[in-house]
Amino acid sequence: MNPRVKTVQALPNYYLYLTFSSGEQKIYDCSHILDFGVFQELKNEQYFKQVYVLDGTIAWPNGQDICPDTVYLDSILSQKNIN
């Protein structure tokens, strides 16, 4: 099983800054999902910023979420700490 999301922070241009249970800090690019079904609502930047952690993955208030394994495997290691 891959590490799970512990914290999430919305960044500009539909990126998310994630900290995983392994301690890794990664960046996930959501731009590739914005034209699909329920994810179209994320195009609203104010709504996108409402992202939160739910059961080890990322989610939004209206029920959008992404498989935690996808989030981990498709994110890239962050080269710097932005906190």
Order of alpha helices (4+ residues) and beta strands (2+ residues): beta-beta-beta-alpha-beta-beta-alpha-beta
